Amino acid sequence: MFSLINKHVPTNAKNDFLSGLTVALALVPEAVAFALVAHVHPLVGLYAAFMVGMITSIFGGRPGMISGATGALAVVMVALVVEHGVQYLFAAVVIMGLLQIAFGLFKLGKFIRLVPHPVFLGFVNGLAMVIFLAQLGHFKTPNGDWINADALMVMGGLIFLTMAIIHYLPKITTAIPATLVAIITGSVIAIIFNLDTKTVGDMASISGNLPSFAIPDVPFTLETLYIVLPYSVILALIGLIESLLTLNLVDELTETTGKPNKESVGQGIANTVTGFFGGMGGCAMVGQSIINIKSGGRGRLSGFVAGAFLLSFILLFSQYIEQIPIAVLVGVMFIVVIGTFEWCSFRLISRVPVADSIVGISVAIITVFTDLAIAVIVGVLMSAIIFAWQHAKHIYAKKNIDEENGTKTYKVNGALFFANTHNFQEIFTPKEDPENVFVDFENSQVMDHSAIQAIDKLAKRYKKAGKILHLKHLSAECKLLLKTARELVEVNVLEDPKYHVADDKLA
């Protein structure tokens, strides 16, 4: 993926302006398509695309990242719109935005760091496949049948031409974004030769007026809140997960660092405003962000310009934009798919642990067949379970018997936590041990309440066997939580460690 991106393009107004125009052209069919998926008017999707894009470019935490109406959110909105109407959707988007603002203000964006790299790879590969599969719908008629051979040849030719220009033009010049040149060239050829191929206007008219402010027309009752809130929470989570993972992707592409919490607030402000102005809400878009980065867009101006051009298309230039062949934009998205998919994943399968490969593949598949939020949550849970299982075996004790004093010492090594408490118990043999037994935790750390319970259980075992147990190098916090074994801890102020145990009793 990264070989297709020039990481060191300097930020300047010209690059941002031209890349913004390129992104705006690619945004049109996407916004219309997602609006139709959500069962709302195409302008609802276009309003969201330009408003979310412009507002996040100003208030967001990741310059160069493009936001707008997305399919991941659209599929969740369908049920709400069908059952209760579009006004309930607007209310849900407003609450969604407020939740995202709160998420950022409480600085919860840092938790995106808990997403392991295999999950990130799965996310990227899954989205690449989703983008690819979404383009296949353009090869079908409104009845769902595949287009005929002649139409397929015309469409294939325009797609090939678009992809060739995007690939080869940068080898000649980078003065103008190759994607923009490809879109203009393909459109001019289609118009001059009057090619019989599907255009943006065949999807829906994008002509419209400025959106106007309006409070969602819904009853202000608890019943309305019960209807809207579950959708708002899901939309907020999906939007934040996709946005923050896209932020990480753009960070890697540009070798810079974004601000997750600021981006969360920016996304929230954008969605709150959009809900009051008749938009369907949105979040960061991987495909359009990559188009922007590839076209040289690095600064906030690129996102703002993309939104401004999109608004101008709606108000002034709809008749021209509607003449752009869909095939040209499909070619652009195919290039995005090639650039997004982590092809190195195939080489890594034989080089990384099998568990990591399984996690990455699982996340990609779940992304394709369900949605991004479920895929990432499942991936993180799988990684956590695998981590716990692997580290459960990493606890052992070095044993030393002092015949002269009649004592035995267990020097425990490794972290003690919920997953290895059973292994911890198996280390000790109370019935066979001498009367005085020392358990030294100098090279170990007690991680959670399960570990505390395991130590208490060990104390009970030795007490039942009539032996004297001595516990060394436990933190003061551990002693506070112990019950049976509390009086067995040998306190050494100079040597005992100081760390916190994950336990609700201390909250």
N, C-alpha and C positions, 0 to 999 in steps of 0.2 A: 504493500500500500504506500509506504512512505517514499518509494522511489519515484512515484508519480507527482510528488509535491515538492516544490521549491521552498525549503524551510527559511531561506535567508532573503526573501524578497523584502526590501525596505518598505516601511509604512509611509505612504504619501497619498495626497488627495486624489491624484489621477488614478492610481491603482484602485483605491476604494470606490471612486465614482464609477469606473467602468465595470468593476466586479459587481457593484451594487445593481447596475443595470442588467447585467447577465443573470444575476440571481433572481431579479424581479420577473424576467421573462420565464425562467424555469419554475417560478412559484405559481404562476397563473393556473396551469392545468392541475397541479397538485392541490391547490386550495379549492378549486371547483370540485375535483374528484372527492376530496374528504368531506366537503359539504353535502354532496349527494349521498355519501356513505352514511352520514349522520341524519339524513332525511330532512335537511334544511335547505333554504334557497342558496344558490351559489354565492350570492353577495354576502351572506352571513359568513361563509368561509373566507372570501376575499377581504372583508372588513377585518376579520381576525388576523389574517396574514399581514396586512400592512400595519395595523395598530400594534400587535404584539411585536412585530419586527422592529418598528421605530422606537417603541418605549423601552424594550430590553436593550437596544443599542445605546440608549442614554443612561439607563439606571442599572443595567446588568453588570456582572463581574467578569465577563469574558469578551473583550473586543475581538471582532472578526467572526463571532459565532452568530448564525442566523436562526431566528425563531419565527414560528408561524403556526397555522393550523396543521395538525398532524393526524395521521391515520390511527395511531395508538390511542388518541383521545376520542376520535370520531366513533370508533367501534363501541366505546363505553356509553357514548351519548345516545345511541340509537334507541335503546329501551325507554329512556326518559322522555325523548321527543315523541316517540310513537304513542306512549301511554298518557302523557300529560301535556304535551305541546311545547313549542319553542320557547315560550316565556319562562317556563320552569327551567329550561336549559340556561337561559341568561342568568337566572337567579343562582343556579348551581355554579356557573362560571365566576360570579362575583364572590361567593363564599369560598370557592376553590382558590381564588387569588388571595383572599384574606388569610387563609390557612398557610399559603406559601410564604406570605410576608411574615407571619408568626414563626414559621420554620427558620427563616433566615435571621430574624431578630434574636431568636434564642440560640443562634449559632449552631444549628444542627447539621449544617452542610458538611461539617468535618467527617460525619459518619460515612460519607461516600468513600472514604479511605478504607473502609472495612470490606469493600468489594475486591476480592482477590483477582489477580491477573487472568487466570483461566476464565473467570466469569466475564471479565472485560472483553476477552477475545471472543467468547461465545456471543456476547451482546453485539459486537461489531459484525461478526460473520452472520448472525441471525438477521440483523437489520439489512445487510447487503442482500440476503436472499429475499427478504420481504420487499425491498425496493425492486428487485428483479421481477418477482412474481406479480407485483402491482402493474408493471408495464405490459404484461401479457394481455391484460384486459383491453388494451388498445388495438390488439390484433383481432378483435371480435366485433361482430355486428351488434346492434341494440338487442337483437333476439337471442344473443349468446352463441351464435354460430361463428366459426372462423371465417375471416374475409377470404374472397376468392383469390385465385392465383395472380391475376393481373394487379389487383390492389396490393397483394403481398410483395410483388416484385418492386412496385413503385415505393412502397414503404421501406422495404429492405434496402433499396438503393439510397434513399435519403438518410436512413440510419447509418449505413456504411460511410457515406460521404461525411456526415457529421462527426462520426468517430475518427475518421482519417484526419480531418482538419484539426480536431482537438489534439490528436496525438502528434502530428507532424509539424504543424505551424510553429510551436514553440522552438523547434530546432532551427527555424529561419529567423523569427523575430518574436519578441515578447512585448512589443510596444502596445499591442491591443490584446486583451484576453482571447485566447483561442476559442473558448466556448462562445463568446459573443460573436466572433467572426463566423463560427459554424452555424449559429442560429440564423444570422442575417443571410448568409450565403444560401442555406437550404431553403429559406422562406422566399428569397428572390427567384431562385430556380423554379420553385413550385408555382409561383405566380406567373412568371414569364412564359413557361411552357404549359400553363394551365393544367397541371397534373391533377388527376382525380385521386385525391388522398384526403383523409380526415384532417380537419383543422381544429383549432381551439374553439372556434365559433360553433362547431358541430356538437361540442359537449354542452355548451350553454352560453348565453349572452353574458358578457361581463360588464355591460354598460350599467351605470347607476349614478346615484347622487352621493353627497357627503352623508355619513351616518349621523344621526341626531341622538342627543342624550335622552334617555328615558329610563325610569325606574321599572324593573321587570314587573309586568302586569300579573301578579300572583297574590293570593290572599296572604296577609301577614299573620299567619297562625302557626301554632305548634305543629299542626298536621302538615302544613307546607314544609316546615323545617324537617320533619321526619321523612318526607318524600325526597327532599333535595339533598340533605346532609350526606347520606351514604354515597351518593354520586360525587359530591364535591370532594369528599375525602379520597375516594379512588382516583378521581381526576387529578387532584393535587399530588398524590403520591406518584402516579405514572408520569405526570409532567416533570416533577422534580428529579425522578430517577433518570428519565431520558435526558433531561437538560444537564444534569451534573455529570453523567457519563459522557455526553457529547462534549462537555467542557474539558474533561480529562483527555478526550481524543484530540481536540483542538490544541490543548497544551502540548501533547506529544508531537503533533504535526508542525507546530510553530516553535517548539522548544522554548516556550514561555509559560508563565503560571497565571491561571485565572483565580478568581475569588468565589468559592462556592456559596458562601453565605450572602454575599452581595448579589450574586446571580439569582439566588432563591428569592430575595426581596424584589429584584427587578422583574422576575417572572410573575411574582404575585401582584405587583403594581399593574403590569401589563394586562393580566387576566381580569383584575378588578375593573379597570377602565373599560376593557373590551366588553364585559358583561353589561355595562351601563350604556354601551353604544351599539348594541345589536350584533356582537360578534360571538363566534363559537368558542373562543379561547384557544390557547395553543401552548407550545413549548419549543425547545430547541429542536432543530431539524438536522439530522446527520448529513443527508444528501446535499442539501443546499449549503450547509456549512463547508462541506468539502469543495463544492463548486466555487464558493467564495474564496477559500484559501488557495485553491488551484489557480484562480483568476488573479491572484495578487492582493485580495482584500485582507487587510490585517487590523485596521482600526475600526473605531465605532462608526465612522462615517459610512462605511460599506453597508452596514445593516440599516442605518437611517435612510440612505439613498435608495436601497432596495424597497423599503416601505413607501418612500415618497414616489418612486416610479410606479409602484403598484397602484397607488392612489390615482396617479395621473392616467394610468391605463383605464381605470374605472370611469373617471370623469371626462377624459378628453380623447383618448386614443383607442378606445375599445374596438372600433371598426378595423383598425390596422392589426392590433394584437390578435384578433379573432381569425386572421388569415394565416397565422403561423401554423405550419403543418405539425401535427402531433408527432409524426415520425422523427422530426428534428429534435424535439424535446425528449423523446424516447432514447434517441442516440446519446444525448447528454447524460441521461440517467444510467444508461448502460456503462458509460465511462465512469460514472460515480460508483456503480457496483464494482467494477474492476478495481477502482482505487480504494474502495472501502474494505473489501474482503481481505482478510489477513491470509495471504497465500502461504506464508511461512508456517501456518498452522499444520499443514500436511507434513512438513519436514520435522516439526516439533513432536509429532505423535510418537515417534520412536525414540525421542531424546528426553522427554519429560516423564515424570511418574504417570502410570496408567490412570490413577485417580484424577489427576489434573486434566488429562485428555477427556475422560468421561464427563467431568464437570463442564468443560468448554463445549463439547458436542451436545450435551443435554440442554444447556442454556440456549444454544443456537436453534435447536429443534423446537423447544418450548416457545421461543420468541416467534417462530414462524407460525405455529399452530394455535397459540393462545395470545398472550400479550407480553410486552416488555417487563412490566412490573412483576408479574408472576415468575417470569423467567429469571430475573435477577434475584428475587427473594429465594427461589428454589436453589439457585446456584450458590448463594451465600450460605444457606442452610446445609447444603451438601458439603461445601468446603469446610464448614465448622465441624460437622460430624466426622468428616475424614480426618481433620486435624486432631480432634479429641481422641479418636480411635488410635491413630498412630502414636500420639504422645502418652496414651494410657500405659504403654509398655515401657516408657522411659523412666521408670522409678525402680530403684534397687537399693540395696544396703550392703556396705562392707562390714563384715562381722569380725570382731576381735575378742578373744577370751583371755582373761587374766587369771591364770590358775592360782597365782599367789594370793590374790585378794578375793577370789571366788566371784568374779563379776564378768559380765558379757556386755559388749558395746555394739550397737547397731548404728553405723554412720550412714544415714539416709541420703541418697542422691536423687535429684530430680524433683520437679514440681508435683505437689500432691493436690489433686482436684477431683471433681465428681467422677471422671471417667476411669480413674485408676485406684479408687479406694479398695476394690476387691483385691487387686494385685498387691496393694500395700499390706493388707491383712495376711496374705500368704507368705510374706517375707519372714514373719515372726513365728516362733515355736515356744509358747509359754510353758508347756508341760515339760519340755526338755531343757529349758534354760535354767541357769543357777538362780539363787535366791535374789540377787541384785542384778538388775538389768538396766542399762543406760541406752536411751535412744537419742542420738545427736542429729539435730536438724540444721546444722551449720551450712551444709551444702544443699539444702532443700528449702522449699518455700510453700507455705500453706496458703492455697489460693482461694478457697471458698468454704461455705458452711458444711458441705459434704465432707471436706477434708477434716474439719473440726470434729464432726461426728465420728469419723473414722478413728481419730486419735482417742476420743472418749471410749469408743468400742474396744480399742486395744487395751486401754487402762482397765476396763472391766474384765477382759480376758485374763490379764495378769493377776488381778485382784482375786478372781475366782480360783486361779491356780495357786494362790497363796504366795505369790512372788511380789517383790518390791520393784516398782518401775520408777525410773528417773528420766525426765524429759529435759533436754538441754537445747539451748539456742532457739527457743520459740519467742516470737515477738510478744510484747505486752498485750497487744490486741488479741492474739491467740489465747493467752491465758484468761482474758476477760470472757471469752466465748466458751471456754471449756467448762464442763460440769464435773463429771467424775474425775477427770485428770487434772483439774485446776490446781490442786495442792501438790501435784507431782512435779510441777515445773520448777527447775532450778534457775533462779533469776541471777543474771550477771549483767549489770548495767553497762559495762564497758563493751561486752562482746555480743549481747543479744541484738538481733536485727530489728530494724524498724520498718515495717511495711504494713499496708492495709489489706484486710481480708474482705473479699466480696461477700457481704452478708447483710441482709435486710435489718438485722437486729441493731446494727450500728447506725442506721439511717436516721 
